[in-house]
Amino acid sequence: MFPFLTILVAVPAVGAALLWALPASARGRAREIALAVTGLELALFAVMALQFDKSDAGAFQFSEVYSWIPQIGTSWALGVNGLGLLMIALSVILTPLAILAAWREDKDESRRRHYMALILLSLAFMVGIFAARDVFLFYVLFEAMLIPLYFMIGGFGGVQRRYAAVKFLLYSLAGGLIMLVAVVALYFVGPGGEQAFLTDNLTGIDLPVTTERLMFLAFFLAFAIKAPMVPLHTWLPDVAESARAGTTALLVAVLDKIGTFGMITLCLALFPEAARWAAPVIIVLAVISVIYGALLAIGQRNMFRLVAFTSVSHFGVMVLGIFAFQVTSMEGAAFYMFNHGLSTGALFLLVGFLVSRYGTADVDAYGGLQKVMPVFAGTFLVVGLSALSLPGLSPFVSEIMVFIGAYPVAAAAVIVSAVSVVLAALYILLTYKSVFTGPVRADLGEARELTLRERLVTWPLVGLMLLLGFLPGIAIDYLSAPAADAVAQVTIEEAGA
């Protein structure tokens, strides 16, 4: 078997090392090299995806297992089912767009080289995490990913970037350290041996009830911080306001999905009884996230913080879909993970383009831009409408699948969460009205329409949202079997209990 996944991890990692090792005479080409590396990564992924057996999307394919540290039972074990494949697809699509978005951010060649290298390193970790089939490997990559993110947030952005970076690091480290305790415990309660941390070997093990619940909570807490769920979300608005738009787009669109991805692939698979035990409380927290995030978004005057709070709300919908333990809601949640990456990624990048023109993300500083920037305004409106799940755009399909799927078992939660659709209309349309309609503000200066580079960054995302809005089966076919398997792992245990 050709080691596609190891190569997909290695290519951006080697690219990052190459950028840091560039001689001074070649450092001016860092952007082009980074873009070429991500182009190669995208091409390799396309070749792998074409060989993926969609009829067996629930099985882990392209599997690789190499002994890593046999003394503690860890392996370099990779493999993807349909869900992992789509998450890697999201990573390899968004990363070159983030590089293009940052094309003119740094005048200094050294800073530009560092930023591009950090993006490539993040891509390597993203692919590794979504493909990891060994819990210890997953944990190592989960924690190592904090390094490039910390420097991307703290080194490049607004005046509060260091504060935001430290806050992000403290939250993530706290969650990671708690998860580490459970990871170590898995070695002692699991089968042990040279492959003690392989998820296949850990699935279905019989644990004492208290032990399983404590270990579930340790994993879930780390993933809830990453997701992010109320009340563990407070790092996100600060990061969104202070980091670069491209950094935040990658963070929220892809990296935060590791939280919901981990809930599906580890929490449900390894601790099914504890997942059922905690589900009622988690669903309540999810509903609070949905409504609280939407209400806070309405009150924001900073557009980066506004988009961040909308994400808190949307992640609540995903978690609701996961912990309803219904196949349709699980499919919807998994599909939403991909669609939210498209819509929120595009929204952060568009706000970043606006800030690059006028230097502020304050809604009140704008007005009337649709008269002088109609293409920009039209693109912003379509992307904004995707965030409120307008029919015809892919987030609508996934959100409605979550609500319909979860209703039979959590009707009250669905009814309350559905209010978020109205709230979403308020925060998107009111923001559009303030920024793009009315008289043109004289103090905004010369208007610059969406450039060719900016169209190349945002329009592919809009195209995917429209494509999957009308033909969602293209993606859902990859998610149905993994979703059914995830639900079966919980419900079969319940039936046998």
C-alpha positions in Angstrom: 0.0 0.0 0.0 1.4 3.4 -1.0 1.8 5.5 2.2 -0.4 8.3 1.0 -1.2 9.6 4.5 2.4 9.6 5.8 3.4 11.5 2.7 0.6 14.0 3.2 1.9 14.7 6.7 5.5 14.8 5.5 5.1 17.1 2.5 4.0 20.3 4.4 6.4 19.5 7.3 9.3 19.2 4.9 8.1 22.4 3.2 8.1 24.2 6.5 11.6 23.1 7.2 12.7 24.1 3.7 11.3 27.6 4.3 13.2 28.0 7.6 16.4 26.8 5.9 16.1 29.0 2.9 19.3 31.0 2.1 18.9 34.8 2.3 19.0 35.1 -1.4 15.8 33.0 -1.8 13.7 34.2 1.1 11.8 36.6 -1.1 10.2 33.5 -2.7 8.7 32.1 0.5 5.1 32.8 -0.6 5.6 31.0 -3.9 7.3 28.0 -2.3 4.6 27.7 0.3 1.9 27.9 -2.4 3.7 25.3 -4.5 3.9 23.0 -1.5 0.2 23.3 -0.8 -0.6 22.8 -4.5 1.5 19.6 -4.4 -0.4 18.5 -1.2 -3.7 19.2 -2.9 -2.7 17.1 -5.9 -1.5 14.2 -3.8 -4.7 14.3 -1.8 -6.8 14.3 -5.0 -4.9 11.2 -6.2 -5.6 9.5 -2.9 -9.3 10.6 -2.8 -9.9 9.1 -6.3 -8.7 5.7 -4.9 -10.9 5.9 -1.8 -13.6 3.2 -1.9 -16.8 5.2 -1.3 -18.9 2.1 -1.1 -16.9 1.2 2.0 -16.6 4.7 3.5 -17.1 3.4 7.1 -13.9 1.4 6.9 -10.5 2.9 7.6 -8.6 3.0 4.3 -5.0 3.7 3.3 -4.0 2.2 6.7 -0.4 2.3 7.9 0.8 0.9 11.2 4.4 1.1 12.1 5.7 0.5 15.6 6.9 3.8 17.1 7.7 3.3 20.9 6.9 -0.3 21.5 7.9 0.0 25.2 4.8 2.1 25.8 2.7 0.6 23.1 2.5 3.5 20.7 2.4 3.2 16.9 2.6 5.5 13.9 -0.9 4.4 12.8 -2.8 6.3 10.2 -6.0 5.7 8.2 -9.1 7.5 7.1 -12.8 6.7 6.8 -15.2 9.0 4.9 -15.3 11.6 7.8 -11.5 11.8 8.1 -11.2 12.1 4.3 -13.6 15.1 4.2 -11.8 16.8 7.1 -8.4 16.4 5.3 -10.1 17.7 2.2 -11.1 20.8 4.1 -7.6 21.3 5.3 -5.9 21.0 2.0 -8.4 23.3 0.3 -8.3 26.1 2.9 -4.6 26.2 3.5 -3.5 27.5 0.0 -6.4 30.0 0.2 -5.1 31.2 3.6 -1.6 31.6 2.0 -3.1 33.6 -0.9 -5.1 35.7 1.6 -1.8 36.6 3.4 0.1 37.3 0.2 0.5 41.0 0.9 0.5 40.9 4.7 4.2 41.2 5.4 6.7 43.6 3.8 9.5 42.0 5.8 10.8 38.9 4.0 11.9 37.2 7.2 8.5 37.6 8.9 6.7 36.4 5.7 8.9 33.3 5.6 8.2 32.5 9.2 4.5 32.9 8.8 4.3 30.7 5.7 6.4 28.0 7.4 4.0 28.0 10.4 1.0 27.6 8.1 2.7 24.6 6.4 3.5 23.1 9.8 -0.1 23.5 10.9 -1.2 21.7 7.8 1.0 18.8 8.6 -0.5 18.5 12.1 -4.0 18.9 10.7 -3.6 16.0 8.3 -1.9 13.9 11.0 -4.7 14.4 13.6 -7.5 13.7 11.2 -5.7 10.5 10.1 -4.4 9.3 13.5 -5.6 5.8 14.5 -3.4 5.6 17.6 -4.7 7.5 20.7 -1.2 8.4 21.9 -0.2 9.7 18.4 -3.4 11.7 18.3 -2.6 13.3 21.6 1.0 14.1 20.6 -0.2 15.8 17.4 -3.1 17.5 19.2 -0.6 19.1 21.6 2.2 19.8 19.1 -0.3 21.7 16.9 -0.3 24.4 19.6 3.2 25.4 18.8 2.7 26.8 15.3 -0.7 28.2 16.3 0.7 30.0 19.3 3.3 31.7 17.2 0.9 32.5 14.4 -1.5 34.2 16.8 1.1 35.8 19.0 3.6 36.9 16.3 1.3 38.2 13.6 -1.8 40.3 14.2 -3.2 43.2 16.3 -2.0 44.9 19.4 -3.6 42.3 21.8 -2.2 39.3 19.9 0.2 38.2 22.7 -2.6 38.3 25.3 -4.8 36.3 22.9 -2.1 33.8 22.2 -1.3 33.2 25.9 -5.0 32.8 26.7 -5.5 30.3 23.8 -2.4 28.4 24.9 -3.5 28.2 28.6 -7.0 27.0 27.7 -5.6 24.4 25.2 -2.9 23.2 27.5 -5.3 22.8 30.4 -7.6 20.7 28.3 -4.6 18.7 26.9 -3.1 18.0 30.2 -6.4 16.6 31.6 -6.7 14.5 28.4 -3.1 13.2 29.0 -4.2 11.7 32.3 -6.9 9.7 30.5 -4.5 8.8 27.7 -2.0 7.3 30.2 -4.8 5.6 32.0 -5.9 3.9 28.8 -2.5 2.0 28.7 -3.3 0.4 32.1 -7.0 -0.4 31.5 -6.6 -1.4 27.9 -5.1 -4.6 26.4 -1.5 -3.3 26.7 1.3 -4.6 24.5 3.1 -3.1 21.6 -0.1 -1.7 20.1 -1.7 -0.6 23.3 -3.0 2.7 21.9 -4.5 1.6 18.6 -8.1 2.7 18.6 -9.2 -0.7 17.2 -7.7 -2.4 20.2 -9.3 0.0 22.7 -12.8 0.0 21.2 -15.1 -2.3 23.1 -13.0 -2.8 26.2 -14.9 -3.3 29.4 -14.3 -0.5 31.9 -15.6 0.1 35.4 -18.4 2.6 35.2 -16.7 5.3 37.2 -13.4 4.9 35.4 -15.1 5.1 32.0 -17.0 8.3 33.0 -13.9 10.0 34.4 -11.9 9.2 31.2 -14.8 10.3 29.0 -14.9 13.7 30.8 -11.2 14.1 30.5 -11.3 13.7 26.7 -14.6 15.6 26.3 -13.2 18.6 28.2 -10.2 18.9 25.9 -12.5 18.7 22.8 -15.1 21.1 24.2 -12.4 23.7 24.7 -11.3 23.2 21.1 -14.8 23.0 19.7 -15.5 25.6 21.4 -18.5 25.2 23.7 -19.9 27.5 26.4 -18.5 28.1 29.0 -15.0 27.2 27.6 -15.2 29.4 24.5 -13.9 32.7 25.8 -10.5 32.4 24.2 -12.0 32.4 20.7 -13.4 36.0 20.4 -10.0 37.4 21.7 -8.1 35.3 19.2 -10.4 36.3 16.4 -10.1 40.0 17.1 -6.3 39.9 17.5 -4.9 37.3 15.1 -4.7 37.7 11.3 -7.8 36.8 9.4 -6.1 33.9 7.6 -4.9 32.5 11.0 -8.4 32.7 12.4 -10.0 31.3 9.3 -7.7 28.2 9.5 -8.2 27.9 13.3 -12.0 28.1 13.3 -12.7 26.5 9.9 -10.4 23.5 10.3 -8.5 23.2 13.6 -11.5 23.7 15.9 -13.2 20.8 14.1 -10.7 18.6 15.8 -12.9 19.1 18.9 -16.1 17.7 17.2 -14.0 15.1 15.3 -12.5 13.8 18.6 -16.0 13.6 20.1 -17.2 11.4 17.3 -14.1 9.2 16.8 -12.8 8.9 20.4 -15.4 9.9 22.9 -18.2 7.8 21.4 -16.0 4.9 20.3 -14.0 4.4 23.5 -16.6 5.4 26.1 -20.1 4.6 24.8 -21.7 4.1 28.2 -20.3 7.4 29.5 -21.3 9.2 26.4 -24.9 8.1 26.9 -24.7 9.1 30.6 -23.4 12.6 29.8 -25.5 13.2 26.7 -28.4 15.0 28.5 -26.1 17.6 30.1 -24.0 18.0 26.9 -27.2 18.6 24.9 -28.2 21.3 27.3 -24.8 22.9 27.0 -25.0 22.7 23.3 -28.3 24.5 23.2 -26.9 27.2 25.5 -24.0 27.5 23.1 -26.4 27.9 20.2 -28.5 30.6 21.7 -25.8 32.4 23.8 -23.4 32.5 20.8 -26.1 33.9 18.5 -27.3 36.6 21.1 -23.7 37.7 21.7 -23.1 37.9 18.0 -26.0 40.3 17.6 -24.4 42.6 20.2 -20.9 42.7 18.7 -19.6 45.8 16.9 -16.3 44.2 15.9 -16.9 41.9 12.9 -14.1 39.4 13.9 -15.7 38.9 17.3 -19.1 38.7 15.7 -18.0 35.9 13.4 -16.4 34.2 16.3 -19.6 34.2 18.3 -21.6 32.9 15.3 -19.1 29.9 15.4 -19.8 29.3 19.0 -23.5 29.0 18.1 -22.8 26.8 15.1 -20.6 24.4 17.0 -23.5 24.0 19.5 -25.6 22.7 16.6 -22.9 20.2 15.7 -22.6 19.0 19.3 -26.4 18.6 19.5 -26.3 16.5 16.3 -23.6 14.3 17.7 -25.0 13.6 21.1 -28.6 13.0 19.9 -27.2 9.6 18.7 -29.3 9.5 15.6 -27.9 8.6 12.2 -29.4 11.6 10.4 -28.3 14.1 13.1 -24.8 12.6 13.1 -24.6 12.8 9.3 -25.8 16.4 9.6 -23.3 17.3 12.3 -20.4 15.7 10.3 -21.6 17.5 7.1 -21.9 20.7 9.1 -18.3 20.4 10.2 -17.3 20.6 6.5 -19.8 23.3 5.6 -19.0 25.5 8.5 -15.4 25.5 7.5 -16.4 26.8 4.1 -18.7 29.5 5.2 -16.9 30.8 8.3 -13.5 30.6 6.6 -14.9 32.7 3.8 -16.5 35.2 6.2 -13.3 35.7 8.2 -11.3 36.2 5.1 -13.7 38.7 3.7 -13.7 40.7 6.9 -9.9 40.5 6.8 -9.9 42.0 3.2 -12.2 44.8 4.5 -9.8 45.5 7.4 -6.8 45.5 5.0 -8.5 48.4 3.1 -9.7 50.6 5.9 -7.8 49.4 9.0 -10.8 48.6 11.3 -13.3 45.8 11.9 -15.7 48.2 13.6 -19.1 47.9 12.1 -19.9 51.5 12.9 -17.0 52.7 10.8 -18.6 51.6 7.6 -21.6 52.5 5.5 -22.8 52.4 1.9 -20.0 50.2 0.5 -22.3 48.3 -1.9 -22.6 51.4 -4.0 -18.8 51.5 -4.6 -17.9 47.8 -4.1 -20.8 45.9 -5.5 -18.9 42.6 -6.1 -17.4 42.7 -2.6 -20.8 43.4 -1.2 -22.5 40.6 -3.2 -19.8 38.1 -2.2 -20.2 39.1 1.5 -23.9 38.8 1.3 -23.8 35.3 -0.2 -21.3 34.1 2.4 -23.3 35.8 5.2 -26.5 34.1 4.0 -24.7 30.8 4.2 -23.9 31.5 7.8 -27.7 31.8 8.5 -28.3 28.6 6.5 -30.2 29.9 3.6 -31.7 27.1 1.4 -29.5 26.5 -1.7 -26.3 26.9 0.3 -24.7 23.8 1.9 -24.9 24.8 5.6 -28.7 24.7 5.3 -28.7 21.1 4.4 -26.5 20.1 7.3 -28.4 22.2 9.8 -31.8 20.9 8.8 -30.4 17.3 9.0 -29.3 17.9 12.6 -32.7 19.4 13.6 -34.8 16.7 11.8 -32.5 13.9 13.0 -32.4 15.0 16.7 -36.1 16.0 17.0 -37.4 12.5 17.9 -35.1 12.2 20.9 -34.5 15.9 21.9 -37.5 17.8 20.7 -37.3 20.7 23.2 -33.6 21.2 22.4 -34.3 21.3 18.7 -37.2 23.8 19.1 -35.1 26.1 21.3 -32.0 25.8 19.0 -34.1 26.6 15.9 -34.6 30.1 17.3 -30.9 30.6 16.3 -32.0 30.7 12.7 -34.0 33.9 13.4 -31.1 35.3 15.5 -28.7 34.5 12.7 -30.8 36.5 10.3 -30.5 39.4 12.7 -26.7 39.4 13.2 -26.0 38.9 9.5 -28.5 41.2 7.9 -28.1 44.0 10.5 -24.3 43.8 9.9 -24.8 43.9 6.2 -27.1 46.8 6.5 -24.7 48.8 8.6 -21.6 48.1 6.5 -22.9 48.0 2.9 -26.2 50.0 2.6 -27.1 53.6 3.2 -25.1 56.6 2.1 -21.4 56.1 1.5 -19.3 57.4 4.3 -17.0 60.2 3.1 -14.2 59.3 5.5 -13.8 55.8 4.1 -11.6 57.2 1.3 -11.0 55.5 -2.0 -13.0 52.3 -2.6 -11.2 49.2 -3.9 -13.3 46.4 -5.4 -12.6 42.7 -4.7 -9.3 42.1 -6.4 -8.5 39.0 -8.6 -6.4 37.5 -5.8 -9.3 38.0 -3.3 -11.8 36.5 -5.8 -9.5 33.5 -6.1 -9.5 33.1 -2.4 -13.3 33.4 -1.7 -15.1 32.4 -4.8 -14.0 28.7 -4.7 -15.5 28.5 -1.3 -18.7 30.1 -2.5 -18.7 27.7 -5.4 -18.4 24.7 -3.1 -21.2 26.0 -0.9 -23.5 26.3 -3.9 -22.4 22.9 -5.3 -23.0 21.1 -2.0 -26.2 23.1 -1.4 -27.8 21.6 -4.5 -25.9 18.3 -4.6 -25.2 17.4 -0.9 -25.0 13.8 -1.8 -21.6 14.3 -3.2 -20.3 14.7 0.4 -23.0 12.9 2.4 -22.2 9.6 0.6 -18.8 9.7 2.4 -20.4 10.4 5.8 -23.4 8.0 6.0 -21.4 4.9 6.9 -19.1 6.6 9.5 -22.1 8.3 11.1 -24.0 5.0 11.2 -21.0 3.3 12.8 -20.6 6.1 15.4 -24.2 5.8 16.4 -24.1 2.0 16.4 -21.1 2.1 18.8 -23.3 3.9 21.4 -26.7 2.4 20.8 -25.5 -1.3 20.4 -23.8 -0.9 23.8 -27.1 0.4 25.2 -29.1 -2.4 23.8 -26.7 -4.9 25.3 -26.5 -3.2 28.6 
